[in-house]
Amino acid sequence: MSTSALPSQPSVLHGIVVEECLASQVQLHFLDPSTGTELAPVRIFTGTPGFSIEACTPNTVSLVLERIRRNLFSPDLSMLADSQTSEQITHIGYIPQGQAFVDLSPAKGSNYAAKTPSQTHPEFNPVDGRLWFYDETTQHLDSVDPRLGPSSVKQETDPVGGTSSTLDFEFDNAGRPLYTDPSSITTLDGQWMLLNDAAQGWSIVSAPQAHQPDATRQPVQPDSSVKAPGCEPVVFIDNLRFICTGGGTLADRNNIYITALTPDHSGLSQTALLPPSENRVDHVMASPDGKEIAFLSGSTLYVTSSTSQQEPRKVADLQGPDSRLVAWQ
């Protein structure tokens, strides 16, 4: 693949990045968190007619998928990871800004026993920009350099216990993959994992590969203000504070909580950030300095403090029928 066919690399923009899905098109809006005004022209990614865009697929199974939405875009937000399935064959690739889908799956081998590629779950590594994916033909995690094409495919290290077609993973700031499920969350440095189990309550796992049978779990004792286990972890602000949303079901998520671990990870406390309300909270995201929290309620973008309960500040009414927060950078 010639690099000249690829769009020029735009600089990474700052502000709150909002994704809007419009039929077979994804738009990225860069909003000023103070005023809600557009900071730059809208970036448009157009899918192939007849194929659904990966980034617009509704998440009905795992809340974890909201945390890895940033990985659906390249580090500079100029490419959108995507997959296309036709006649039971799934190829991974990406949609460049303003251009057509680029297929990154290798061609089927020429020998009689060769298998047709079936590749799913494409996500960009934020450090080197390689596109990771699950290869159902080999049952391994692989990656490919989108600027070099299918010839650059290589196998990556599989998680402990092997891979599966339902695997969810994200990347830490160092580009290391972290494997998660709906009841767990990892720190940004990948050194330990926090679990919120409906039966057992809170616990700490010392290793990032928390699904190991011999993973050491330490119970965490909440104080009287903590609503656990009815609070779903969303994302870490730092190594001792994380955000979770209230309620055990999607319909009950109507508040945001800052949950703080004690330095020895033996206890935690919790602070509600929003006044009591029936308004649903979605797509919660911390600012880079951790001082503010952005979230969506319906089609409205709000920002609130991460330190105390107060009325959230309305930032903007979003126009798209399906909007999601991608990043705050």
C-alpha positions as protocol buffer text, in pm:
chain_id: "A"
residue {
  index: 1
  type: MET
  ca { x: 0 y: 0 z: 0 }
}
residue {
  index: 2
  type: SER
  ca { x: 134 y: 338 z: -91 }
}
residue {
  index: 3
  type: THR
  ca { x: 143 y: 591 z: 190 }
}
residue {
  index: 4
  type: SER
  ca { x: 60 y: 860 z: -65 }
}
residue {
  index: 5
  type: ALA
  ca { x: -297 y: 723 z: -79 }
}
residue {
  index: 6
  type: LEU
  ca { x: -351 y: 806 z: 285 }
}
residue {
  index: 7
  type: PRO
  ca { x: -474 y: 1142 z: 412 }
}
residue {
  index: 8
  type: SER
  ca { x: -224 y: 1380 z: 566 }
}
residue {
  index: 9
  type: GLN
  ca { x: -183 y: 1348 z: 941 }
}
residue {
  index: 10
  type: PRO
  ca { x: -379 y: 1624 z: 1116 }
}
residue {
  index: 11
  type: SER
  ca { x: -264 y: 1731 z: 1457 }
}
residue {
  index: 12
  type: VAL
  ca { x: -449 y: 1592 z: 1756 }
}
residue {
  index: 13
  type: LEU
  ca { x: -705 y: 1851 z: 1861 }
}
residue {
  index: 14
  type: HIS
  ca { x: -794 y: 1936 z: 2219 }
}
residue {
  index: 15
  type: GLY
  ca { x: -1135 y: 1971 z: 2382 }
}
residue {
  index: 16
  type: ILE
  ca { x: -1426 y: 1730 z: 2424 }
}
residue {
  index: 17
  type: VAL
  ca { x: -1456 y: 1500 z: 2123 }
}
residue {
  index: 18
  type: VAL
  ca { x: -1812 y: 1393 z: 2042 }
}
residue {
  index: 19
  type: GLU
  ca { x: -1904 y: 1118 z: 1797 }
}
residue {
  index: 20
  type: GLU
  ca { x: -2234 y: 1143 z: 1610 }
}
residue {
  index: 21
  type: CYS
  ca { x: -2371 y: 856 z: 1403 }
}
residue {
  index: 22
  type: LEU
  ca { x: -2582 y: 963 z: 1106 }
}
residue {
  index: 23
  type: ALA
  ca { x: -2699 y: 665 z: 898 }
}
residue {
  index: 24
  type: SER
  ca { x: -2378 y: 530 z: 737 }
}
residue {
  index: 25
  type: GLN
  ca { x: -2168 y: 825 z: 847 }
}
residue {
  index: 26
  type: VAL
  ca { x: -1972 y: 913 z: 1161 }
}
residue {
  index: 27
  type: GLN
  ca { x: -1895 y: 1274 z: 1247 }
}
residue {
  index: 28
  type: LEU
  ca { x: -1641 y: 1391 z: 1504 }
}
residue {
  index: 29
  type: HIS
  ca { x: -1707 y: 1726 z: 1671 }
}
residue {
  index: 30
  type: PHE
  ca { x: -1443 y: 1904 z: 1880 }
}
residue {
  index: 31
  type: LEU
  ca { x: -1615 y: 2118 z: 2141 }
}
residue {
  index: 32
  type: ASP
  ca { x: -1484 y: 2382 z: 2376 }
}
residue {
  index: 33
  type: PRO
  ca { x: -1572 y: 2247 z: 2725 }
}
residue {
  index: 34
  type: SER
  ca { x: -1645 y: 2601 z: 2849 }
}
residue {
  index: 35
  type: THR
  ca { x: -1867 y: 2733 z: 2570 }
}
residue {
  index: 36
  type: GLY
  ca { x: -1971 y: 2433 z: 2361 }
}
residue {
  index: 37
  type: THR
  ca { x: -1851 y: 2602 z: 2042 }
}
residue {
  index: 38
  type: GLU
  ca { x: -1680 y: 2403 z: 1768 }
}
residue {
  index: 39
  type: LEU
  ca { x: -1301 y: 2422 z: 1790 }
}
residue {
  index: 40
  type: ALA
  ca { x: -1235 y: 2289 z: 1439 }
}
residue {
  index: 41
  type: PRO
  ca { x: -1412 y: 2168 z: 1125 }
}
residue {
  index: 42
  type: VAL
  ca { x: -1616 y: 1850 z: 1165 }
}
residue {
  index: 43
  type: ARG
  ca { x: -1433 y: 1531 z: 1064 }
}
residue {
  index: 44
  type: ILE
  ca { x: -1650 y: 1297 z: 855 }
}
residue {
  index: 45
  type: PHE
  ca { x: -1606 y: 922 z: 807 }
}
residue {
  index: 46
  type: THR
  ca { x: -1842 y: 762 z: 553 }
}
residue {
  index: 47
  type: GLY
  ca { x: -1909 y: 389 z: 560 }
}
residue {
  index: 48
  type: THR
  ca { x: -1980 y: 157 z: 270 }
}
residue {
  index: 49
  type: PRO
  ca { x: -2351 y: 142 z: 178 }
}
residue {
  index: 50
  type: GLY
  ca { x: -2509 y: -174 z: 312 }
}
residue {
  index: 51
  type: PHE
  ca { x: -2254 y: -221 z: 592 }
}
residue {
  index: 52
  type: SER
  ca { x: -2302 y: -99 z: 948 }
}
residue {
  index: 53
  type: ILE
  ca { x: -2015 y: 101 z: 1095 }
}
residue {
  index: 54
  type: GLU
  ca { x: -1845 y: -62 z: 1394 }
}
residue {
  index: 55
  type: ALA
  ca { x: -1841 y: 263 z: 1593 }
}
residue {
  index: 56
  type: CYS
  ca { x: -2218 y: 303 z: 1557 }
}
residue {
  index: 57
  type: THR
  ca { x: -2316 y: -46 z: 1668 }
}
residue {
  index: 58
  type: PRO
  ca { x: -2534 y: -12 z: 1980 }
}
residue {
  index: 59
  type: ASN
  ca { x: -2374 y: -154 z: 2294 }
}
residue {
  index: 60
  type: THR
  ca { x: -2633 y: -378 z: 2457 }
}
residue {
  index: 61
  type: VAL
  ca { x: -2399 y: -626 z: 2626 }
}
residue {
  index: 62
  type: SER
  ca { x: -2102 y: -465 z: 2796 }
}
residue {
  index: 63
  type: LEU
  ca { x: -2057 y: -126 z: 2960 }
}
residue {
  index: 64
  type: VAL
  ca { x: -1684 y: -182 z: 2911 }
}
residue {
  index: 65
  type: LEU
  ca { x: -1723 y: -102 z: 2542 }
}
residue {
  index: 66
  type: GLU
  ca { x: -1789 y: 261 z: 2631 }
}
residue {
  index: 67
  type: ARG
  ca { x: -1443 y: 280 z: 2786 }
}
residue {
  index: 68
  type: ILE
  ca { x: -1269 y: 156 z: 2472 }
}
residue {
  index: 69
  type: ARG
  ca { x: -1452 y: 383 z: 2228 }
}
residue {
  index: 70
  type: ARG
  ca { x: -1142 y: 604 z: 2195 }
}
residue {
  index: 71
  type: ASN
  ca { x: -955 y: 300 z: 2059 }
}
residue {
  index: 72
  type: LEU
  ca { x: -1191 y: 284 z: 1762 }
}
residue {
  index: 73
  type: PHE
  ca { x: -1010 y: 592 z: 1631 }
}
residue {
  index: 74
  type: SER
  ca { x: -642 y: 627 z: 1541 }
}
residue {
  index: 75
  type: PRO
  ca { x: -425 y: 829 z: 1783 }
}
residue {
  index: 76
  type: ASP
  ca { x: -466 y: 1143 z: 1570 }
}
residue {
  index: 77
  type: LEU
  ca { x: -840 y: 1078 z: 1510 }
}
residue {
  index: 78
  type: SER
  ca { x: -792 y: 1065 z: 1133 }
}
residue {
  index: 79
  type: MET
  ca { x: -893 y: 697 z: 1087 }
}
residue {
  index: 80
  type: LEU
  ca { x: -1192 y: 500 z: 1214 }
}
residue {
  index: 81
  type: ALA
  ca { x: -1149 y: 127 z: 1282 }
}
residue {
  index: 82
  type: ASP
  ca { x: -1415 y: -81 z: 1112 }
}
residue {
  index: 83
  type: SER
  ca { x: -1506 y: -432 z: 1001 }
}
residue {
  index: 84
  type: GLN
  ca { x: -1723 y: -555 z: 715 }
}
residue {
  index: 85
  type: THR
  ca { x: -1906 y: -888 z: 699 }
}
residue {
  index: 86
  type: SER
  ca { x: -2031 y: -1036 z: 374 }
}
residue {
  index: 87
  type: GLU
  ca { x: -2141 y: -1397 z: 325 }
}
residue {
  index: 88
  type: GLN
  ca { x: -2007 y: -1494 z: 670 }
}
residue {
  index: 89
  type: ILE
  ca { x: -1663 y: -1347 z: 590 }
}
residue {
  index: 90
  type: THR
  ca { x: -1543 y: -1060 z: 813 }
}
residue {
  index: 91
  type: HIS
  ca { x: -1257 y: -833 z: 718 }
}
residue {
  index: 92
  type: ILE
  ca { x: -1106 y: -561 z: 936 }
}
residue {
  index: 93
  type: GLY
  ca { x: -977 y: -228 z: 817 }
}
residue {
  index: 94
  type: TYR
  ca { x: -1035 y: 142 z: 863 }
}
residue {
  index: 95
  type: ILE
  ca { x: -1220 y: 438 z: 715 }
}
residue {
  index: 96
  type: PRO
  ca { x: -990 y: 735 z: 647 }
}
residue {
  index: 97
  type: GLN
  ca { x: -1133 y: 1082 z: 692 }
}
residue {
  index: 98
  type: GLY
  ca { x: -1326 y: 1162 z: 374 }
}
residue {
  index: 99
  type: GLN
  ca { x: -1228 y: 839 z: 194 }
}
residue {
  index: 100
  type: ALA
  ca { x: -1355 y: 484 z: 143 }
}
residue {
  index: 101
  type: PHE
  ca { x: -1301 y: 176 z: 363 }
}
residue {
  index: 102
  type: VAL
  ca { x: -948 y: 32 z: 341 }
}
residue {
  index: 103
  type: ASP
  ca { x: -939 y: -349 z: 377 }
}
residue {
  index: 104
  type: LEU
  ca { x: -646 y: -471 z: 589 }
}
residue {
  index: 105
  type: SER
  ca { x: -727 y: -844 z: 589 }
}
residue {
  index: 106
  type: PRO
  ca { x: -481 y: -1061 z: 396 }
}
residue {
  index: 107
  type: ALA
  ca { x: -608 y: -1247 z: 92 }
}
residue {
  index: 108
  type: LYS
  ca { x: -703 y: -1613 z: 125 }
}
residue {
  index: 109
  type: GLY
  ca { x: -402 y: -1841 z: 77 }
}
residue {
  index: 110
  type: SER
  ca { x: -356 y: -2020 z: -255 }
}
residue {
  index: 111
  type: ASN
  ca { x: -321 y: -2375 z: -119 }
}
residue {
  index: 112
  type: TYR
  ca { x: -625 y: -2604 z: -95 }
}
residue {
  index: 113
  type: ALA
  ca { x: -645 y: -2602 z: 286 }
}
residue {
  index: 114
  type: ALA
  ca { x: -616 y: -2226 z: 323 }
}
residue {
  index: 115
  type: LYS
  ca { x: -879 y: -2059 z: 539 }
}
residue {
  index: 116
  type: THR
  ca { x: -1074 y: -1747 z: 449 }
}
residue {
  index: 117
  type: PRO
  ca { x: -984 y: -1458 z: 682 }
}
residue {
  index: 118
  type: SER
  ca { x: -1239 y: -1389 z: 955 }
}
residue {
  index: 119
  type: GLN
  ca { x: -1119 y: -1095 z: 1163 }
}
residue {
  index: 120
  type: THR
  ca { x: -1317 y: -897 z: 1420 }
}
residue {
  index: 121
  type: HIS
  ca { x: -1294 y: -636 z: 1701 }
}
residue {
  index: 122
  type: PRO
  ca { x: -1051 y: -387 z: 1539 }
}
residue {
  index: 123
  type: GLU
  ca { x: -903 y: -130 z: 1781 }
}
residue {
  index: 124
  type: PHE
  ca { x: -613 y: 113 z: 1746 }
}
residue {
  index: 125
  type: ASN
  ca { x: -319 y: 99 z: 1985 }
}
residue {
  index: 126
  type: PRO
  ca { x: -278 y: 462 z: 2103 }
}
residue {
  index: 127
  type: VAL
  ca { x: 103 y: 445 z: 2113 }
}
residue {
  index: 128
  type: ASP
  ca { x: 215 y: 297 z: 1782 }
}
residue {
  index: 129
  type: GLY
  ca { x: -110 y: 328 z: 1584 }
}
residue {
  index: 130
  type: ARG
  ca { x: -123 y: -42 z: 1491 }
}
residue {
  index: 131
  type: LEU
  ca { x: -470 y: -188 z: 1447 }
}
residue {
  index: 132
  type: TRP
  ca { x: -530 y: -485 z: 1679 }
}
residue {
  index: 133
  type: PHE
  ca { x: -798 y: -745 z: 1607 }
}
residue {
  index: 134
  type: TYR
  ca { x: -915 y: -1096 z: 1688 }
}
residue {
  index: 135
  type: ASP
  ca { x: -851 y: -1353 z: 1413 }
}
residue {
  index: 136
  type: GLU
  ca { x: -1115 y: -1624 z: 1429 }
}
residue {
  index: 137
  type: THR
  ca { x: -927 y: -1841 z: 1180 }
}
residue {
  index: 138
  type: THR
  ca { x: -624 y: -1870 z: 1409 }
}
residue {
  index: 139
  type: GLN
  ca { x: -797 y: -1783 z: 1742 }
}
residue {
  index: 140
  type: HIS
  ca { x: -521 y: -1536 z: 1828 }
}
residue {
  index: 141
  type: LEU
  ca { x: -484 y: -1162 z: 1871 }
}
residue {
  index: 142
  type: ASP
  ca { x: -304 y: -1002 z: 1576 }
}
residue {
  index: 143
  type: SER
  ca { x: -219 y: -649 z: 1472 }
}
residue {
  index: 144
  type: VAL
  ca { x: -151 y: -471 z: 1144 }
}
residue {
  index: 145
  type: ASP
  ca { x: 11 y: -140 z: 1053 }
}
residue {
  index: 146
  type: PRO
  ca { x: -256 y: 51 z: 855 }
}
residue {
  index: 147
  type: ARG
  ca { x: 13 y: 245 z: 668 }
}
residue {
  index: 148
  type: LEU
  ca { x: 187 y: -71 z: 543 }
}
residue {
  index: 149
  type: GLY
  ca { x: -115 y: -290 z: 470 }
}
residue {
  index: 150
  type: PRO
  ca { x: -190 y: -664 z: 514 }
}
residue {
  index: 151
  type: SER
  ca { x: 174 y: -765 z: 471 }
}
residue {
  index: 152
  type: SER
  ca { x: 252 y: -613 z: 813 }
}
residue {
  index: 153
  type: VAL
  ca { x: 18 y: -847 z: 1008 }
}
residue {
  index: 154
  type: LYS
  ca { x: 181 y: -1008 z: 1312 }
}
residue {
  index: 155
  type: GLN
  ca { x: 58 y: -1214 z: 1605 }
}
residue {
  index: 156
  type: GLU
  ca { x: 42 y: -1038 z: 1941 }
}
residue {
  index: 157
  type: THR
  ca { x: 70 y: -1193 z: 2286 }
}
residue {
  index: 158
  type: ASP
  ca { x: -261 y: -1350 z: 2387 }
}
residue {
  index: 159
  type: PRO
  ca { x: -405 y: -1287 z: 2735 }
}
residue {
  index: 160
  type: VAL
  ca { x: -358 y: -1550 z: 3003 }
}
residue {
  index: 161
  type: GLY
  ca { x: -619 y: -1818 z: 2946 }
}
residue {
  index: 162
  type: GLY
  ca { x: -635 y: -1761 z: 2570 }
}
residue {
  index: 163
  type: THR
  ca { x: -863 y: -1549 z: 2352 }
}
residue {
  index: 164
  type: SER
  ca { x: -1227 y: -1572 z: 2253 }
}
residue {
  index: 165
  type: SER
  ca { x: -1452 y: -1413 z: 1994 }
}
residue {
  index: 166
  type: THR
  ca { x: -1625 y: -1214 z: 2272 }
}
residue {
  index: 167
  type: LEU
  ca { x: -1302 y: -1068 z: 2410 }
}
residue {
  index: 168
  type: ASP
  ca { x: -1311 y: -702 z: 2516 }
}
residue {
  index: 169
  type: PHE
  ca { x: -983 y: -517 z: 2558 }
}
residue {
  index: 170
  type: GLU
  ca { x: -851 y: -165 z: 2585 }
}
residue {
  index: 171
  type: PHE
  ca { x: -507 y: -8 z: 2604 }
}
residue {
  index: 172
  type: ASP
  ca { x: -328 y: 176 z: 2883 }
}
residue {
  index: 173
  type: ASN
  ca { x: -119 y: 489 z: 2825 }
}
residue {
  index: 174
  type: ALA
  ca { x: 186 y: 275 z: 2745 }
}
residue {
  index: 175
  type: GLY
  ca { x: 3 y: 86 z: 2470 }
}
residue {
  index: 176
  type: ARG
  ca { x: -36 y: -235 z: 2672 }
}
residue {
  index: 177
  type: PRO
  ca { x: -362 y: -429 z: 2624 }
}
residue {
  index: 178
  type: LEU
  ca { x: -586 y: -475 z: 2928 }
}
residue {
  index: 179
  type: TYR
  ca { x: -861 y: -737 z: 2922 }
}
residue {
  index: 180
  type: THR
  ca { x: -1187 y: -659 z: 3096 }
}
residue {
  index: 181
  type: ASP
  ca { x: -1544 y: -769 z: 3154 }
}
residue {
  index: 182
  type: PRO
  ca { x: -1856 y: -570 z: 3254 }
}
residue {
  index: 183
  type: SER
  ca { x: -1791 y: -608 z: 3629 }
}
residue {
  index: 184
  type: SER
  ca { x: -1428 y: -497 z: 3633 }
}
residue {
  index: 185
  type: ILE
  ca { x: -1201 y: -202 z: 3563 }
}
residue {
  index: 186
  type: THR
  ca { x: -826 y: -160 z: 3541 }
}
residue {
  index: 187
  type: THR
  ca { x: -605 y: 129 z: 3643 }
}
residue {
  index: 188
  type: LEU
  ca { x: -442 y: 328 z: 3366 }
}
residue {
  index: 189
  type: ASP
  ca { x: -101 y: 183 z: 3448 }
}
residue {
  index: 190
  type: GLY
  ca { x: -232 y: -174 z: 3438 }
}
residue {
  index: 191
  type: GLN
  ca { x: -79 y: -272 z: 3772 }
}
residue {
  index: 192
  type: TRP
  ca { x: -398 y: -382 z: 3946 }
}
residue {
  index: 193
  type: MET
  ca { x: -765 y: -427 z: 3883 }
}
residue {
  index: 194
  type: LEU
  ca { x: -1073 y: -329 z: 4078 }
}
residue {
  index: 195
  type: LEU
  ca { x: -1370 y: -564 z: 4074 }
}
residue {
  index: 196
  type: ASN
  ca { x: -1729 y: -482 z: 4162 }
}
residue {
  index: 197
  type: ASP
  ca { x: -1909 y: -811 z: 4215 }
}
residue {
  index: 198
  type: ALA
  ca { x: -2281 y: -808 z: 4293 }
}
residue {
  index: 199
  type: ALA
  ca { x: -2243 y: -1099 z: 4535 }
}
residue {
  index: 200
  type: GLN
  ca { x: -1902 y: -1032 z: 4687 }
}
residue {
  index: 201
  type: GLY
  ca { x: -1885 y: -652 z: 4686 }
}
residue {
  index: 202
  type: TRP
  ca { x: -1559 y: -472 z: 4611 }
}
residue {
  index: 203
  type: SER
  ca { x: -1222 y: -644 z: 4581 }
}
residue {
  index: 204
  type: ILE
  ca { x: -874 y: -563 z: 4453 }
}
residue {
  index: 205
  type: VAL
  ca { x: -680 y: -787 z: 4217 }
}
residue {
  index: 206
  type: SER
  ca { x: -306 y: -729 z: 4218 }
}
residue {
  index: 207
  type: ALA
  ca { x: -238 y: -834 z: 3858 }
}
residue {
  index: 208
  type: PRO
  ca { x: -386 y: -683 z: 3539 }
}
residue {
  index: 209
  type: GLN
  ca { x: -473 y: -1031 z: 3407 }
}
residue {
  index: 210
  type: ALA
  ca { x: -756 y: -1063 z: 3658 }
}
residue {
  index: 211
  type: HIS
  ca { x: -911 y: -1368 z: 3496 }
}
residue {
  index: 212
  type: GLN
  ca { x: -628 y: -1594 z: 3608 }
}
residue {
  index: 213
  type: PRO
  ca { x: -764 y: -1867 z: 3838 }
}
residue {
  index: 214
  type: ASP
  ca { x: -492 y: -1791 z: 4094 }
}
residue {
  index: 215
  type: ALA
  ca { x: -540 y: -1412 z: 4092 }
}
residue {
  index: 216
  type: THR
  ca { x: -511 y: -1276 z: 4446 }
}
residue {
  index: 217
  type: ARG
  ca { x: -819 y: -1082 z: 4553 }
}
residue {
  index: 218
  type: GLN
  ca { x: -834 y: -861 z: 4860 }
}
residue {
  index: 219
  type: PRO
  ca { x: -1174 y: -746 z: 4993 }
}
residue {
  index: 220
  type: VAL
  ca { x: -1228 y: -371 z: 5019 }
}
residue {
  index: 221
  type: GLN
  ca { x: -1438 y: -238 z: 5306 }
}
residue {
  index: 222
  type: PRO
  ca { x: -1664 y: 57 z: 5208 }
}
residue {
  index: 223
  type: ASP
  ca { x: -1767 y: 323 z: 5454 }
}
residue {
  index: 224
  type: SER
  ca { x: -2135 y: 387 z: 5530 }
}
residue {
  index: 225
  type: SER
  ca { x: -2175 y: 630 z: 5237 }
}
residue {
  index: 226
  type: VAL
  ca { x: -2078 y: 384 z: 4966 }
}
residue {
  index: 227
  type: LYS
  ca { x: -2355 y: 233 z: 4753 }
}
residue {
  index: 228
  type: ALA
  ca { x: -2144 y: -58 z: 4628 }
}
residue {
  index: 229
  type: PRO
  ca { x: -2210 y: -300 z: 4475 }
}
residue {
  index: 230
  type: GLY
  ca { x: -2480 y: -95 z: 4299 }
}
residue {
  index: 231
  type: CYS
  ca { x: -2228 y: 140 z: 4133 }
}
residue {
  index: 232
  type: GLU
  ca { x: -2071 y: 45 z: 3801 }
}
residue {
  index: 233
  type: PRO
  ca { x: -1702 y: 146 z: 3756 }
}
residue {
  index: 234
  type: VAL
  ca { x: -1644 y: 362 z: 3448 }
}
residue {
  index: 235
  type: VAL
  ca { x: -1291 y: 504 z: 3441 }
}
residue {
  index: 236
  type: PHE
  ca { x: -1002 y: 594 z: 3671 }
}
residue {
  index: 237
  type: ILE
  ca { x: -904 y: 956 z: 3740 }
}
residue {
  index: 238
  type: ASP
  ca { x: -581 y: 856 z: 3912 }
}
residue {
  index: 239
  type: ASN
  ca { x: -450 y: 552 z: 4099 }
}
residue {
  index: 240
  type: LEU
  ca { x: -677 y: 611 z: 4398 }
}
residue {
  index: 241
  type: ARG
  ca { x: -991 y: 769 z: 4251 }
}
residue {
  index: 242
  type: PHE
  ca { x: -1231 y: 631 z: 3994 }
}
residue {
  index: 243
  type: ILE
  ca { x: -1568 y: 728 z: 3852 }
}
residue {
  index: 244
  type: CYS
  ca { x: -1870 y: 504 z: 3876 }
}
residue {
  index: 245
  type: THR
  ca { x: -2234 y: 553 z: 3784 }
}
residue {
  index: 246
  type: GLY
  ca { x: -2518 y: 472 z: 4019 }
}
residue {
  index: 247
  type: GLY
  ca { x: -2763 y: 186 z: 3994 }
}
residue {
  index: 248
  type: GLY
  ca { x: -2734 y: -178 z: 3904 }
}
residue {
  index: 249
  type: THR
  ca { x: -2907 y: -147 z: 3565 }
}
residue {
  index: 250
  type: LEU
  ca { x: -2880 y: 88 z: 3270 }
}
residue {
  index: 251
  type: ALA
  ca { x: -3216 y: 246 z: 3355 }
}
residue {
  index: 252
  type: ASP
  ca { x: -3096 y: 335 z: 3705 }
}
residue {
  index: 253
  type: ARG
  ca { x: -2781 y: 519 z: 3602 }
}
residue {
  index: 254
  type: ASN
  ca { x: -2882 y: 867 z: 3713 }
}
residue {
  index: 255
  type: ASN
  ca { x: -2582 y: 989 z: 3912 }
}
residue {
  index: 256
  type: ILE
  ca { x: -2204 y: 1000 z: 3903 }
}
residue {
  index: 257
  type: TYR
  ca { x: -1991 y: 899 z: 4199 }
}
residue {
  index: 258
  type: ILE
  ca { x: -1626 y: 960 z: 4275 }
}
residue {
  index: 259
  type: THR
  ca { x: -1504 y: 658 z: 4466 }
}
residue {
  index: 260
  type: ALA
  ca { x: -1173 y: 701 z: 4649 }
}
residue {
  index: 261
  type: LEU
  ca { x: -957 y: 413 z: 4768 }
}
residue {
  index: 262
  type: THR
  ca { x: -743 y: 442 z: 5078 }
}
residue {
  index: 263
  type: PRO
  ca { x: -366 y: 437 z: 5002 }
}
residue {
  index: 264
  type: ASP
  ca { x: -341 y: 75 z: 5118 }
}
residue {
  index: 265
  type: HIS
  ca { x: -646 y: -22 z: 4903 }
}
residue {
  index: 266
  type: SER
  ca { x: -823 y: -165 z: 5209 }
}
residue {
  index: 267
  type: GLY
  ca { x: -1119 y: 78 z: 5213 }
}
residue {
  index: 268
  type: LEU
  ca { x: -1306 y: 330 z: 5003 }
}
residue {
  index: 269
  type: SER
  ca { x: -1538 y: 629 z: 5028 }
}
residue {
  index: 270
  type: GLN
  ca { x: -1783 y: 775 z: 4781 }
}
residue {
  index: 271
  type: THR
  ca { x: -1914 y: 1119 z: 4680 }
}
residue {
  index: 272
  type: ALA
  ca { x: -2221 y: 1182 z: 4462 }
}
residue {
  index: 273
  type: LEU
  ca { x: -2149 y: 1459 z: 4210 }
}
residue {
  index: 274
  type: LEU
  ca { x: -2501 y: 1536 z: 4085 }
}
residue {
  index: 275
  type: PRO
  ca { x: -2815 y: 1644 z: 4271 }
}
residue {
  index: 276
  type: PRO
  ca { x: -3090 y: 1378 z: 4290 }
}
residue {
  index: 277
  type: SER
  ca { x: -3257 y: 1352 z: 3950 }
}
residue {
  index: 278
  type: GLU
  ca { x: -3444 y: 1116 z: 3719 }
}
residue {
  index: 279
  type: ASN
  ca { x: -3218 y: 1217 z: 3429 }
}
residue {
  index: 280
  type: ARG
  ca { x: -3009 y: 931 z: 3294 }
}
residue {
  index: 281
  type: VAL
  ca { x: -2631 y: 969 z: 3284 }
}
residue {
  index: 282
  type: ASP
  ca { x: -2428 y: 829 z: 2992 }
}
residue {
  index: 283
  type: HIS
  ca { x: -2074 y: 842 z: 2852 }
}
residue {
  index: 284
  type: VAL
  ca { x: -1899 y: 973 z: 3162 }
}
residue {
  index: 285
  type: MET
  ca { x: -1548 y: 1109 z: 3098 }
}
residue {
  index: 286
  type: ALA
  ca { x: -1288 y: 1291 z: 3312 }
}
residue {
  index: 287
  type: SER
  ca { x: -1092 y: 1596 z: 3197 }
}
residue {
  index: 288
  type: PRO
  ca { x: -715 y: 1548 z: 3150 }
}
residue {
  index: 289
  type: ASP
  ca { x: -642 y: 1706 z: 3490 }
}
residue {
  index: 290
  type: GLY
  ca { x: -919 y: 1508 z: 3661 }
}
residue {
  index: 291
  type: LYS
  ca { x: -1090 y: 1821 z: 3797 }
}
residue {
  index: 292
  type: GLU
  ca { x: -1405 y: 1803 z: 3583 }
}
residue {
  index: 293
  type: ILE
  ca { x: -1638 y: 1533 z: 3452 }
}
residue {
  index: 294
  type: ALA
  ca { x: -1820 y: 1545 z: 3118 }
}
residue {
  index: 295
  type: PHE
  ca { x: -2130 y: 1337 z: 3056 }
}
residue {
  index: 296
  type: LEU
  ca { x: -2432 y: 1310 z: 2832 }
}
residue {
  index: 297
  type: SER
  ca { x: -2792 y: 1320 z: 2951 }
}
residue {
  index: 298
  type: GLY
  ca { x: -3009 y: 1248 z: 2653 }
}
residue {
  index: 299
  type: SER
  ca { x: -2869 y: 1464 z: 2373 }
}
residue {
  index: 300
  type: THR
  ca { x: -2727 y: 1730 z: 2606 }
}
residue {
  index: 301
  type: LEU
  ca { x: -2361 y: 1758 z: 2704 }
}
residue {
  index: 302
  type: TYR
  ca { x: -2289 y: 1862 z: 3064 }
}
residue {
  index: 303
  type: VAL
  ca { x: -1973 y: 1926 z: 3269 }
}
residue {
  index: 304
  type: THR
  ca { x: -1952 y: 1907 z: 3648 }
}
residue {
  index: 305
  type: SER
  ca { x: -1685 y: 1918 z: 3920 }
}
residue {
  index: 306
  type: SER
  ca { x: -1513 y: 1598 z: 4033 }
}
residue {
  index: 307
  type: THR
  ca { x: -1468 y: 1719 z: 4391 }
}
residue {
  index: 308
  type: SER
  ca { x: -1816 y: 1800 z: 4526 }
}
residue {
  index: 309
  type: GLN
  ca { x: -2187 y: 1773 z: 4449 }
}
residue {
  index: 310
  type: GLN
  ca { x: -2326 y: 2062 z: 4249 }
}
residue {
  index: 311
  type: GLU
  ca { x: -2560 y: 2149 z: 3964 }
}
residue {
  index: 312
  type: PRO
  ca { x: -2389 y: 2047 z: 3637 }
}
residue {
  index: 313
  type: ARG
  ca { x: -2309 y: 2311 z: 3376 }
}
residue {
  index: 314
  type: LYS
  ca { x: -2483 y: 2271 z: 3040 }
}
residue {
  index: 315
  type: VAL
  ca { x: -2230 y: 2284 z: 2757 }
}
residue {
  index: 316
  type: ALA
  ca { x: -2426 y: 2211 z: 2438 }
}
residue {
  index: 317
  type: ASP
  ca { x: -2733 y: 2048 z: 2287 }
}
residue {
  index: 318
  type: LEU
  ca { x: -2609 y: 1789 z: 2039 }
}
residue {
  index: 319
  type: GLN
  ca { x: -2787 y: 1762 z: 1705 }
}
residue {
  index: 320
  type: GLY
  ca { x: -2720 y: 1400 z: 1610 }
}
residue {
  index: 321
  type: PRO
  ca { x: -2969 y: 1126 z: 1703 }
}
residue {
  index: 322
  type: ASP
  ca { x: -2691 y: 902 z: 1836 }
}
residue {
  index: 323
  type: SER
  ca { x: -2408 y: 1089 z: 2010 }
}
residue {
  index: 324
  type: ARG
  ca { x: -2127 y: 951 z: 2227 }
}
residue {
  index: 325
  type: LEU
  ca { x: -1824 y: 1097 z: 2398 }
}
residue {
  index: 326
  type: VAL
  ca { x: -1496 y: 977 z: 2247 }
}
residue {
  index: 327
  type: ALA
  ca { x: -1229 y: 1170 z: 2435 }
}
residue {
  index: 328
  type: TRP
  ca { x: -1146 y: 1474 z: 2645 }
}
residue {
  index: 329
  type: GLN
  ca { x: -792 y: 1569 z: 2561 }
}
